[in-house]
């Protein structure tokens, strides 16, 4: 595993150390690694959404009315809730 030294202002350092002391993280490094993993997941999610938005824009206009789209959305949402 690579090592990286990061400079933090005292209040941030105190925050990280306090988070590590809560027991959820064994060390400050564990806390920072968790933050980075979460940021990576967030960035991946944003990239996925951007892809979907781009595909939607490139697909052109729909022949469906707003009511048709709303009905379809409700039906899909209801179907996803069923086991």
Secondary structure, 3 states (H helix, E strand, C coil): CCCCCCCCCHHHHHHHHHHHHCCCCCCHHHHHHHHHHHHHHHHHHHHHHHHHHHHHHHCCCCCCCHHHHHHHHHHHHHHHHCC
